[in-house]
Amino acid sequence: METTQIMESILNRNNLNAAYIQVKRNKGSHGVDNMSIHEMLPYLKENGQNIIQKILEGYYKPQPVRRVEIPKPNGGKRLLGIPTVIDRLVQQAIAQVISPYFEEIFSENSYGFRKGKSCHDALLKAKSYIEEGYEWVVDIDLEKFFDRVNHDMLMARVARVIKDKRVLKLIRKYLNSGVLINGVIVINEEGTPQGGPLSPLLSNIMLDDLDKELEKRNLRFVRYADDCQIYVKSSRAAERVMESVSNFIETKLKLKVNREKSEIGKPF
């Protein structure tokens, strides 16, 4: 499928209008510029054409994200990076165009942030494995996944499918846009902040290599974003899979497995 000239599709009026509607529907807080959802339309009417021109010419510069800490149910805090409403619009426009290309290659066993798939579907799949006798679960927890993604490795995976260098450059700019912390812009060399429309898609792109590896090994698994569970028939097989898959994740994907939270057991 041809993806060398898709920037024009991203900046197509209909696609941008659909992105605007989605960002408005999602609501959400302001970014570092304090612009609210309600202020977006008047701003776009005045500056929209200029933004499009800057993106086409490669001069557009995303703003840093605003760091927000959300308490986790089990303690600790989840860090969110909230882009400005304009950057959320651009990210949404990118995601709408490039997602279908990746949907064609994503695993059936990947359920997180995908159209037509839900957490309920993932639970039903897991239940079917258990009923087939795969009663031992290898639950692999990725430590601070969204903070640790290697930008070069992620962009290499995006570039396997998307060939328009202008789009690749724009996505890289979003990865490198930085975080505003106490009035200081901190540039991250790794990680894809949770909070923007592109983040869920980029996480699935990065972890698609894990899905393909598990499929190659003929393993039964369910993945929902960075939560992966593998189903096997014995405790011995579970221990072996835990070790070998954790090794793959850390050596091949350069991600960190949280050994303390990752566990083996029976669900019932």
C-alpha positions as CSV (number, residue, x, y, z in Angstrom):
1,M,0.0,0.0,0.0
2,E,1.4,3.4,-1.0
3,T,2.3,5.6,2.0
4,T,4.9,7.9,0.5
5,Q,2.5,10.9,0.0
6,I,0.0,10.7,2.9
7,M,0.7,14.2,4.5
8,E,-1.9,15.6,2.1
9,S,-4.4,13.1,3.4
10,I,-3.6,14.1,7.0
11,L,-4.1,17.8,6.1
12,N,-7.2,17.2,4.0
13,R,-10.1,19.5,5.2
14,N,-12.5,16.5,5.9
15,N,-9.8,14.7,7.9
16,L,-9.0,17.8,9.9
17,N,-12.7,18.5,10.5
18,A,-13.2,14.9,11.8
19,A,-10.1,15.3,14.0
20,Y,-11.6,18.6,15.4
21,I,-14.9,16.9,16.2
22,Q,-13.1,14.0,17.9
23,V,-10.8,16.2,20.1
24,K,-13.9,18.3,21.1
25,R,-15.8,15.1,21.9
26,N,-12.9,13.9,24.1
27,K,-13.0,17.2,26.0
28,G,-9.9,17.2,28.2
29,S,-7.9,19.8,29.9
30,H,-5.8,22.7,28.5
31,G,-2.1,22.3,27.5
32,V,0.8,24.6,28.3
33,D,-0.7,27.5,26.4
34,N,-3.9,27.4,28.6
35,M,-6.1,27.3,25.4
36,S,-9.4,25.5,26.2
37,I,-11.4,23.3,23.9
38,H,-13.9,26.2,23.5
39,E,-11.2,28.6,22.3
40,M,-10.0,26.2,19.6
41,L,-12.5,27.0,16.8
42,P,-12.0,30.8,16.8
43,Y,-8.2,30.2,16.9
44,L,-8.3,27.8,14.0
45,K,-10.5,30.1,11.9
46,E,-7.8,32.8,12.2
47,N,-4.7,30.6,12.2
48,G,-5.6,27.3,10.7
49,Q,-4.2,27.9,7.2
50,N,-1.0,29.1,8.7
51,I,-0.6,26.0,10.8
52,I,-1.3,23.8,7.7
53,Q,1.3,25.7,5.7
54,K,3.9,25.3,8.5
55,I,3.3,21.6,8.7
56,L,3.6,21.2,4.9
57,E,6.9,23.2,4.8
58,G,8.3,21.3,7.8
59,Y,8.5,24.3,10.1
60,Y,5.7,23.4,12.5
61,K,6.9,23.0,16.1
62,P,4.7,21.2,18.6
63,Q,4.5,22.7,22.1
64,P,5.8,20.8,25.1
65,V,3.2,18.7,27.0
66,R,1.8,19.7,30.4
67,R,2.8,17.1,33.0
68,V,-0.1,15.9,35.2
69,E,0.1,13.2,37.9
70,I,-2.9,10.8,38.3
71,P,-3.0,8.6,41.4
72,K,-3.1,4.9,40.6
73,P,-5.7,2.6,42.3
74,N,-2.9,0.4,43.7
75,G,-0.7,3.3,44.9
76,G,1.9,5.4,43.1
77,K,1.2,7.9,40.3
78,R,0.7,7.7,36.6
79,L,2.3,10.5,34.7
80,L,0.2,12.0,31.9
81,G,1.5,14.5,29.3
82,I,-1.3,16.7,28.1
83,P,-0.6,18.4,24.7
84,T,-2.2,21.7,23.7
85,V,-5.6,21.4,22.0
86,I,-4.0,22.3,18.7
87,D,-1.4,19.6,19.0
88,R,-4.1,17.1,20.0
89,L,-5.9,18.1,16.8
90,V,-2.8,17.5,14.7
91,Q,-2.0,14.2,16.4
92,Q,-5.6,13.1,16.0
93,A,-5.4,13.9,12.3
94,I,-2.2,11.9,11.9
95,A,-3.7,8.9,13.8
96,Q,-6.9,8.8,11.7
97,V,-4.9,8.4,8.5
98,I,-2.0,6.1,9.6
99,S,-4.0,3.8,11.9
100,P,-5.7,1.8,9.1
101,Y,-2.3,0.9,7.6
102,F,-1.2,-0.6,10.9
103,E,-4.5,-2.2,11.7
104,E,-3.8,-4.5,8.7
105,I,-0.8,-5.9,10.3
106,F,-1.6,-5.8,14.1
107,S,-2.3,-9.1,15.9
108,E,-5.8,-10.4,16.6
109,N,-4.6,-10.9,20.2
110,S,-4.0,-7.1,20.7
111,Y,-7.1,-5.5,22.2
112,G,-6.0,-2.1,23.6
113,F,-7.1,1.2,21.9
114,R,-8.3,-0.6,18.8
115,K,-11.5,0.1,16.8
116,G,-13.9,-2.8,17.3
117,K,-12.0,-4.3,20.2
118,S,-12.6,-3.9,23.9
119,C,-11.5,-5.0,27.3
120,H,-14.5,-7.3,27.4
121,D,-13.3,-9.0,24.2
122,A,-9.9,-9.6,25.8
123,L,-11.5,-11.2,28.8
124,L,-13.6,-13.5,26.6
125,K,-10.5,-14.6,24.8
126,A,-8.6,-15.3,28.0
127,K,-11.6,-17.3,29.3
128,S,-11.6,-19.4,26.1
129,Y,-7.9,-20.2,26.6
130,I,-8.6,-21.4,30.2
131,E,-11.5,-23.5,29.1
132,E,-9.1,-25.2,26.5
133,G,-6.8,-26.2,29.4
134,Y,-4.3,-23.4,29.3
135,E,-4.8,-22.7,33.0
136,W,-1.5,-21.2,33.9
137,V,-1.1,-17.5,33.3
138,V,2.2,-15.6,32.8
139,D,1.4,-12.0,33.6
140,I,4.2,-9.7,32.4
141,D,4.3,-6.2,33.7
142,L,6.3,-3.6,31.7
143,E,7.9,-1.1,34.0
144,K,7.0,2.5,33.1
145,F,6.5,1.5,29.5
146,F,5.3,4.9,28.2
147,D,8.4,6.6,29.8
148,R,10.9,4.1,28.5
149,V,10.1,3.6,24.8
150,N,13.3,4.1,22.7
151,H,12.5,6.8,20.1
152,D,14.9,5.4,17.4
153,M,13.4,1.9,17.8
154,L,9.9,3.2,17.7
155,M,10.4,5.4,14.7
156,A,12.1,2.5,12.8
157,R,8.9,0.5,13.4
158,V,6.7,3.3,12.2
159,A,8.9,3.7,9.1
160,R,8.4,0.1,8.2
161,V,4.9,1.0,7.1
162,I,4.8,4.8,6.7
163,K,7.1,6.0,3.9
164,D,6.2,9.7,3.8
165,K,9.3,11.3,5.4
166,R,7.4,14.5,6.2
167,V,5.0,12.5,8.4
168,L,7.8,10.6,10.1
169,K,9.6,13.9,10.8
170,L,6.4,15.3,12.4
171,I,5.8,12.3,14.6
172,R,9.5,12.5,15.7
173,K,8.9,16.1,16.6
174,Y,6.0,15.1,18.9
175,L,8.2,12.5,20.6
176,N,10.9,15.2,21.1
177,S,8.5,18.1,22.1
178,G,9.5,17.7,25.7
179,V,7.6,18.2,29.0
180,L,7.1,21.5,30.9
181,I,8.0,20.9,34.5
182,N,8.1,23.8,37.0
183,G,8.4,26.3,34.1
184,V,11.3,24.5,32.5
185,I,11.1,22.5,29.3
186,V,12.6,19.0,29.8
187,I,13.4,17.2,26.5
188,N,12.9,13.4,26.7
189,E,15.2,11.2,24.7
190,E,12.9,8.3,25.3
191,G,9.2,7.7,26.1
192,T,5.9,8.6,24.5
193,P,3.8,10.6,27.0
194,Q,0.4,9.2,27.8
195,G,-2.3,11.8,27.1
196,G,-2.1,12.5,23.4
197,P,-4.1,10.9,20.6
198,L,-1.0,9.4,19.0
199,S,0.3,7.7,22.2
200,P,-2.0,4.6,22.1
201,L,-1.2,3.9,18.5
202,L,2.5,4.3,19.0
203,S,2.4,1.9,22.0
204,N,0.7,-0.8,19.8
205,I,3.2,-0.2,17.0
206,M,6.1,-0.7,19.5
207,L,4.7,-3.8,21.0
208,D,3.6,-5.4,17.7
209,D,7.1,-7.0,17.6
210,L,6.2,-8.7,20.9
211,D,2.9,-10.0,19.5
212,K,4.7,-11.3,16.4
213,E,7.3,-13.1,18.5
214,L,4.6,-14.8,20.7
215,E,2.7,-15.8,17.5
216,K,5.9,-17.2,16.1
217,R,6.3,-19.3,19.2
218,N,2.6,-20.5,18.9
219,L,1.8,-19.1,22.3
220,R,-1.8,-18.3,23.5
221,F,-1.8,-14.7,24.7
222,V,-3.9,-11.6,25.2
223,R,-2.3,-8.1,25.2
224,Y,-4.1,-4.9,26.2
225,A,-1.7,-2.0,25.7
226,D,1.3,-2.7,27.9
227,D,-0.4,-5.5,29.9
228,C,0.4,-8.9,28.4
229,Q,-0.8,-12.3,29.6
230,I,0.3,-15.6,28.2
231,Y,-1.6,-18.8,28.8
232,V,0.1,-22.2,29.1
233,K,-0.7,-25.7,30.5
234,S,1.8,-26.2,33.3
235,S,3.8,-24.3,35.9
236,R,7.0,-25.5,34.4
237,A,6.0,-24.1,30.9
238,A,5.0,-20.9,32.6
239,E,8.4,-20.4,34.3
240,R,10.1,-21.1,31.0
241,V,7.9,-18.7,29.1
242,M,8.3,-16.0,31.7
243,E,12.1,-16.1,31.5
244,S,12.4,-16.3,27.7
245,V,9.8,-13.7,26.9
246,S,11.1,-11.3,29.5
247,N,14.6,-11.7,28.0
248,F,13.1,-11.0,24.5
249,I,11.4,-7.8,25.8
250,E,14.6,-6.5,27.5
251,T,17.2,-7.4,24.9
252,K,15.2,-6.9,21.6
253,L,12.8,-4.1,22.5
254,K,15.0,-2.4,25.1
255,L,12.1,-2.2,27.6
256,K,12.1,-3.1,31.3
257,V,10.1,-5.9,32.8
258,N,9.0,-5.3,36.3
259,R,10.1,-8.6,37.8
260,E,8.4,-7.9,41.2
261,K,4.9,-7.2,39.6
262,S,5.2,-9.9,36.9
263,E,3.8,-13.2,38.2
264,I,2.8,-16.8,37.4
265,G,-0.4,-18.4,38.6
266,K,-3.8,-19.8,38.0
267,P,-6.7,-17.3,37.7
268,F,-9.1,-19.4,39.8
